[in-house]
Amino acid sequence: MHDHSHEPEAIRDRISDPSGRGVLRDVVYGAIDGSVTTFAIVAGVAGAGLSPFIIVALGIANVLADGFSMAAGNYSGTKAEVDNVKRIRAIEERHIRKFPDGERLEVREILAQKGLSGGVLEEATDDIIKNKENWIALMLEGEYGLGGVDPHPMRAAIATFIAFLIAGMVPLLPFIFGVPNAFVVSAWMTMAVFFAIGAFKSRWSLAPWWRSGLETFLIGGVAAGIAYFVGTLFSV
């Protein structure tokens, strides 16, 4: 685990320009869904005994269409978060303008719940409300539980689509290249992707890499097994 610097200049730079949540959630979300849904199609069609050509055609269609759909959905959802923050910010600006005394009391209560009291509490409250942006930022965090860094809708969408595209193509590769026992190879490759995704996301968690990898491996395996079973019901 990497420890950041505690030099005064490094602290000032880090606090003044926080990185936000980044794209980790979007990458993991897109990669897992891409590998699961594409292999679900592979398993379902293979279980039905249809030709490799149909598997590739349906798989590529899924990667492109479903990947774009997921990216668009993530963009819309993330933009809704940003729009909601803007709406709440406008509400707070209006309240500060119309009810400054009441909003000051709210700031005081937020700081009191953070452990300040007495003269320090009053001084801190007065210092915060001298700057309207600081005032609003504290209200967003303390009253609404919103972070100070807004997410980026387009970046989230692009990260989701790329991760979906890369992970979603893996189950199709054995069929595209005509590998013998393509379905078995596809299954092993997809399981490896599931495990790799879990191991990758363990870098940002307290779980050991093997446990995180196994968790994702089991989730993807169950989804693939269900798809294959349904496909066998329609075997030709």
Number of C-alpha atoms within 10 A of each C-alpha: 7 5 5 9 10 10 8 9 9 12 13 11 10 14 9 9 11 10 11 12 13 12 17 15 14 22 22 19 19 29 25 22 21 30 29 27 23 30 32 24 22 29 28 25 25 21 20 18 14 15 11 19 12 14 23 22 12 16 23 17 13 20 23 17 12 20 25 19 15 20 26 19 15 24 20 16 15 20 18 13 17 16 13 12 18 13 12 16 17 13 13 19 17 12 14 18 11 11 12 14 12 12 19 17 12 17 25 22 18 18 20 16 11 11 9 16 15 8 9 12 18 15 12 15 22 15 12 19 19 10 10 12 13 13 21 23 18 22 20 18 13 18 13 11 10 16 15 15 13 17 18 17 20 16 16 25 26 20 22 30 26 19 22 31 23 14 24 30 22 19 32 30 16 21 21 15 9 11 13 10 10 19 20 13 17 21 20 13 18 26 23 15 24 26 23 19 24 23 22 17 18 17 14 10 11 9 13 12 19 14 14 21 22 18 16 20 22 14 14 23 19 12 15 24 15 13 22 21 14 16 22 16 11 12 13 9
